[in-house]
Amino acid sequence: MKKKSRLTTYIFLAMILGVLTGYLFNRFGGGHQISYTAKADYTGADTLRINTSSGTVTQVLFVVKDSAQYRKVKDSVPAVRVAVGGKETIVQSADRVESIQAVPKNGVAEITAQKTFADYVKLLSTIFIRLVQMIISPLVFTTLVVGIAKLGDLKTVGRVGGKAILWFITASLVSLFIGMILVNYFQPGQYISLSQADVAGVEALKGGQKAFSAQNFVEHVIPKSFVEAMANNEMLQLVVFSVFFGVAASAIGDYTKPLIKALEIASHIILKMVNYVMNFAPLGVFGAIAAVVATKGLGIFNFYFKYFAFFLLGIAVLWVVLIGVGFLVLQRRMPELLKRIGSPMLVAFSTTSSEAVFPKLTEELERFGCRDRIVSFVLPLGYSFNLDGSMMYMTFASLAIAQAYQVHMPIETQIVMLLVLMLTSKGIAGVPRASLVVVLATCAMFNIPPIGVALILPIDHFCDMFRTMTNVLGNALATSVVSKWEGELKGSSSQLAINNMQEESVG
């Protein structure tokens, strides 16, 4: 318990240090230096596209001979000095320059970018997340197969799955309605400045957008290859394969017991690896926080203060509802659950990655007293179907964009939008910035300008922190509640150890 408490403390300190370090580099670093080099045999007129953090694009025409570079100008007017082949110009910009693209009229420029502080420090986060990702697929497969084999038959699997899906649907609807009610009452879209639109970011989002269809949904659920599902960490596909494998192994009977035992041993080895990987969590958290603050700065909140404040209010209301229901079902054990999942939630908050905490969350729920066979079945399902924080944000963001563009949305239309979001959000697990991809598609369906997503993109990373942490809370609660409904919730590992010591002393 002391080791876990120390880890939570270290993660919290890493968050604070990351904010301070990122702010100092953003405020006093003099801007980041990036150089672009054209091919040696190419000389001609180049147009440089200067992309700022708010999406503003400025084009400057130069005669390029060998290289182009820019640096932040330190004076009273936020500006960027662009130098190409000895010729300079100053481009005024109220926002941080994110990148410069060479757009040649004749020929193709070869671009080389110099890494920034944010790029380097983010490597710490990348290392940590990839270490966790390498564990997820084998952990899901081994624990789920063992869990299904222990459940015994399809009837039990169906009963547990039915209870989990009932919770997921109810929680999703409640989350969607909370977002809808808050956005109608507070009208956050009225406070969004149209000048802050990140148009370039929306174009990147469109690359990951897929129109919702029955075929796409089936392809997302049913694996074409077990190896492909493992390689891509496709959680839902792994669940489908593992359920079939576990049920088949259970049906064969005693003959498969050695295999099930071997998989159980493998799952314990993987959980031991989790303990090793979590030692890197504070470094990963520091890297993630420092990188985003160094890149975006804290000044972004000047433009989005009210929008962000109303979003946080929505998250707070959702937390009250979830924890309130948790107290009704788990009663006095709810505070213990919150304490158990404290470290995973902090990591999820800092890295904006639910995947990064899946192994640790599995371990903590089992220590809390949830049976491994319930955890290994319900938790992976929840990662695809139970994203409470994201669901609340989808209605909140979609309707806020409509308000910003003064698009009238009657209540009946909003309810239809909620039902559409219930469907479209179930096929995007694993898609980068999945919530925004769904919002982008939903806006197009309801005659809301899809480009409006650009309005909320600059603040989205900070919103993503809170909705990811809420997703972790929702899945931990769902797994614990289903365990309680199944009569499979034991005392925590620490409490069981105390009881055993008391029994030995009495004996």
JOWO-V444588 format. One record per pair of residues at least 4 apart in sequence whose ideal C-beta (glycine too) atoms are under 7 Angstrom apart, sorted by sequence separation. I is the first residue (numbers start at 1). J is the second residue. If there is no record, write none. Layout:
# JOWO-V444588
i-><I:I>
j-><J:J>
This chain:
# JOWO-V444588
i-><1:2:3:4:5:6:7:8:9:10:11:12:13:14:15:16:17:18:19:20:21:22:23:24:25:38:52:64:75:93:104:115:117:118:122:123:124:125:126:127:128:129:130:132:135:136:137:138:139:140:141:142:143:144:145:146:147:152:154:155:156:157:158:159:160:161:162:163:164:165:166:167:168:169:170:171:172:173:174:175:176:177:178:179:180:181:182:198:199:200:201:202:205:212:213:214:215:216:217:218:224:225:226:227:228:234:235:236:237:238:239:240:241:242:243:244:245:246:247:248:252:256:257:258:259:260:261:262:263:264:265:266:267:268:269:270:273:274:280:281:282:283:284:285:286:287:288:289:290:291:292:293:296:300:301:304:305:306:307:308:309:310:311:312:313:314:315:316:317:318:319:320:321:322:323:324:325:326:327:330:333:334:335:336:337:338:341:342:343:344:345:346:347:354:357:358:359:360:361:362:363:364:366:370:371:372:373:374:375:377:378:379:381:382:387:388:389:390:392:393:394:395:396:397:398:399:400:401:409:411:412:413:414:415:416:417:418:420:421:433:434:435:436:437:438:439:441:442:448:453:456:459:460:463:464:465:466:467:468:469:470:471:472:473:474:475:476:477:478:479:480:481:482:491:492:493:494:495:496:497:498:499:500:501:502:503:83:104:115:151:183:223:229:293:348:351:365:370:402:409:429:443:483:484:491:51:62:73:82:151:210:223:348:366:428:431:443:444:483:490:50:73:81:82:102:249:301:327:330:402:443:49:50:72:73:229:230:326:348:81:82:102:148:151:229:347:348:366:428:443:480:49:50:70:71:249:347:365:399:428:440:443:48:70:79:80:223:249:323:326:47:48:70:79:229:70:79:80:344:362:425:440:47:48:69:78:79:223:365:424:439:77:78:221:226:399:45:46:68:78:220:221:344:73:80:223:343:344:362:421:424:436:45:46:222:223:361:424:66:221:398:44:48:64:65:341:344:43:64:421:43:60:62:63:420:62:341:395:340:436:62:358:417:420:38:395:70:340:394:38:340:37:38:60:354:417:37:50:70:36:60:337:394:35:36:336:435:36:58:413:35:48:68:391:34:33:34:56:33:387:56:31:407:31:50:52:54:385:394:398:407:30:53:393:397:401:52:53:405:30:52:390:394:398:405:52:53:384:390:394:398:52:383:402:50:51:401:405:51:404:50:51:398:49:401:404:48:49:401:48:49:401:401:46:47:46:46:397:44:45:44:289:44:285:288:44:46:288:36:38:42:285:34:36:281:285:322:42:284:39:318:393:38:39:318:38:37:315:318:393:36:37:36:35:389:390:314:389:34:35:389:34:33:389:390:278:314:388:389:388:32:387:32:274:311:389:157:274:388:29:386:274:386:157:25:271:383:386:137:154:307:382:148:140:144:148:137:379:382:136:141:145:149:153:382:140:144:148:152:148:133:145:149:378:379:137:141:145:149:378:140:144:148:145:375:378:374:196:374:352:370:374:193:370:149:361:365:352:368:371:374:352:370:146:354:365:374:191:192:353:357:361:365:191:349:352:146:354:371:145:146:188:354:370:188:349:370:348:349:369:142:146:348:369:188:233:369:369:142:143:186:345:348:368:142:367:367:345:139:142:182:344:345:139:182:341:138:182:341:135:179:341:178:135:135:178:337:178:239:54:55:135:238:239:54:55:57:175:337:54:55:55:132:235:55:131:174:235:236:51:131:235:330:308:315:319:322:326:128:307:311:318:322:329:127:128:308:312:330:128:129:304:315:322:329:128:336:127:300:124:125:300:124:124:125:124:125:123:122:296:121:122:125:121:122:292:121:118:118:117:118:236:235:235:234:233:96:220:192:194:217:189:212:216:183:188:189:192:212:175:179:183:189:190:160:164:168:178:179:182:189:171:176:179:180:189:212:175:176:179:183:187:160:164:168:171:175:179:183:168:136:143:172:176:180:139:129:133:136:151:132:136:139:150:208:129:132:135:208:147:125:147:129:132:128:205:209:143:147:148:208:212:146:147:211:205:209:144:205:209:143:144:180:206:205:144:180:140:176:53:176:205:202:172:202:199:202:201:199:202:198:201:197:197:196:198:198:194:196:192:18:22:26:14:18:22:26:17:21:22:25:11:15:19:22:23:7:11:14:18:22:26:10:14:18:22:7:11:15:19:18:23:171:171:168:167:164:167:167:164:163:160:163:160:11:8:12:8:11:15:7:11:8:4:55:54:53:1>
j-><5:6:7:8:9:10:11:12:13:14:15:16:17:18:19:20:21:22:23:24:25:26:27:28:29:42:56:68:79:97:108:119:121:122:126:127:128:129:130:131:132:133:134:136:139:140:141:142:143:144:145:146:147:148:149:150:151:156:158:159:160:161:162:163:164:165:166:167:168:169:170:171:172:173:174:175:176:177:178:179:180:181:182:183:184:185:186:202:203:204:205:206:209:216:217:218:219:220:221:222:228:229:230:231:232:238:239:240:241:242:243:244:245:246:247:248:249:250:251:252:256:260:261:262:263:264:265:266:267:268:269:270:271:272:273:274:277:278:284:285:286:287:288:289:290:291:292:293:294:295:296:297:300:304:305:308:309:310:311:312:313:314:315:316:317:318:319:320:321:322:323:324:325:326:327:328:329:330:331:334:337:338:339:340:341:342:345:346:347:348:349:350:351:358:361:362:363:364:365:366:367:368:370:374:375:376:377:378:379:381:382:383:385:386:391:392:393:394:396:397:398:399:400:401:402:403:404:405:413:415:416:417:418:419:420:421:422:424:425:437:438:439:440:441:442:443:445:446:452:457:460:463:464:467:468:469:470:471:472:473:474:475:476:477:478:479:480:481:482:483:484:485:486:495:496:497:498:499:500:501:502:503:504:505:506:507:88:109:120:156:188:228:234:298:353:356:370:375:407:414:434:448:488:489:496:57:68:79:88:157:216:229:354:372:434:437:449:450:489:496:57:80:88:89:109:256:308:334:337:409:450:57:58:80:81:237:238:334:356:90:91:111:157:160:238:356:357:375:437:452:489:59:60:80:81:259:357:375:409:438:450:453:59:81:90:91:234:260:334:337:59:60:82:91:241:83:92:93:357:375:438:453:61:62:83:92:93:237:379:438:453:92:93:236:241:414:61:62:84:94:236:237:360:90:97:240:360:361:379:438:441:453:63:64:240:241:379:442:85:240:417:64:68:84:85:361:364:64:85:442:65:82:84:85:442:85:364:418:364:460:87:383:442:445:64:421:97:367:421:66:368:66:67:89:383:446:67:80:100:67:91:368:425:67:68:368:467:69:91:446:69:82:102:425:69:69:70:93:71:425:95:71:447:72:91:93:95:426:435:439:448:72:95:435:439:443:95:96:448:74:96:434:438:442:449:97:98:429:435:439:443:98:429:448:97:98:448:452:99:452:100:101:448:100:452:455:100:101:453:102:103:455:456:102:103:103:104:456:104:105:105:350:106:347:350:107:109:351:100:102:107:350:100:102:347:351:388:109:351:109:388:463:109:110:389:110:110:389:392:467:111:112:112:112:466:467:392:467:113:114:468:114:114:470:471:360:396:470:471:471:116:471:117:359:396:474:243:360:474:117:474:363:475:247:117:363:475:478:230:247:400:475:242:235:239:243:233:475:478:233:238:242:246:250:479:238:242:246:250:247:233:245:249:478:479:238:242:246:250:479:242:246:250:249:479:482:479:303:482:461:479:483:303:480:260:472:476:464:480:483:486:465:483:260:468:479:488:306:307:468:472:476:480:307:465:468:263:471:488:263:264:306:472:488:307:468:489:468:469:489:263:267:469:490:310:355:491:492:266:267:310:469:472:492:267:492:493:472:267:270:310:472:473:270:313:472:270:314:473:270:314:476:314:273:274:317:476:318:380:196:197:277:380:381:197:198:200:318:480:198:199:200:277:380:201:277:321:383:384:200:280:384:480:459:466:470:473:477:280:459:463:470:474:481:280:281:462:466:484:283:284:459:470:477:484:284:492:284:458:283:284:459:284:286:287:287:288:287:287:461:287:288:291:290:291:461:291:291:294:294:295:429:429:430:430:430:297:427:400:404:427:400:423:427:395:400:401:404:424:388:392:396:402:403:374:378:382:392:393:396:403:386:391:394:395:404:427:391:392:395:399:403:377:381:385:388:392:396:400:386:355:362:391:395:399:359:351:355:358:373:355:359:362:373:431:353:356:359:432:372:351:373:356:359:356:433:437:372:376:377:437:441:376:377:441:436:440:376:437:441:376:377:414:440:440:380:418:380:418:296:421:453:451:422:453:451:454:454:454:457:454:457:454:455:455:457:458:455:458:455:285:289:293:282:286:290:294:286:290:291:294:281:285:289:292:293:278:282:285:289:293:297:282:286:290:294:281:285:289:293:293:298:474:478:478:478:478:481:482:482:482:482:485:486:343:342:346:343:346:350:343:347:346:343:454:458:458:494>
